[in-house]
Amino acid sequence: MRKKIVAGNWKMNLDYSEGLALFSEVVNMVNDEATGNQQVVVCSPFIHLHSLAALAKGYSNVAIGAQNAHQAESGAYTGEISAKQVKSTGAEYVILGHSERRQYFGENNELLATKTDTALKNGLKPIFCIGETLQEREAEKHFNIIKSQLVEGVFHLDADAFGTLVLAYEPVWAIGTGVTATSDQAQEIHAFIRKEIAAKYSQAVADATTILYGGSCNPKNAAELFGCADIDGGLIGGASLKSRDFTDIVKAFN
């Protein structure tokens, strides 16, 4: 049975004390109200990781993740954070390939393949993001774009290594815009991703892979999205900054 995951991506928000306060609210609310076996992952700025990981130890269904890690093991990369450093905080996950990293920092599939290798080598579980822009969808290139992101980014891994990944489909045109892919649109892409995994590895590997939806998911549409056969949870942006909204999204699995 595939793991059901709701991951919050705080992006570049919240100072240190604000982050601890929000996390405390979230874990208490989730613990009190979420009745399923879903995993909650909070991906915070680097400044919060160690403290949040310590707070999360008392909750078996809550884990911490980083939003990025460098591709090199160590070295003269001022301002960057290595996968080993992320792991040392107690974080278990790391987001790789988010559309904002691809767009604003020029991260391509080749670089992300290296980042994935480094993260796995250091015991982190990548949440690997894929997805198309509005222009690519309107040009009907979205399937080709997503396939190339998979092939060039993660399909070099063997089946065991690939099995540790979480994938996140994020239609770039629906991130922070308030526009959400319909459940049919999202399901179509998730089914396509799973089909590509089966063709590369096996149906068993495909059936075991958690694929999240990321793109203006909110408490009103979460249940419909999560009810789709191939959608296993969400990568949540703006709504993860509000404890009530985020908890209600987690509860969509109840």
Secondary structure, DSSP 8 states (H G I E B T S, - for coil): ----EEEEE--S---HHHHHHHHHHHHHHHHHH--S--EEEEE--GGGHHHHHHHHTT-TTEEEEES---SSSSSS-TT---HHHHHHTT--EEEES-HHHHHHH---HHHHHHHHHHHHHTT-EEEEEE---HHHHHTT-HHHHHHHHHHHHTTTS-HHHHTT-EEEE--GGGSSSS----HHHHHHHHHHHHHHHHHHS-HHHHHH--EEE-SS--TTTHHHHHTSTT--EEEESGGGGSHHHHHHHHGGG-
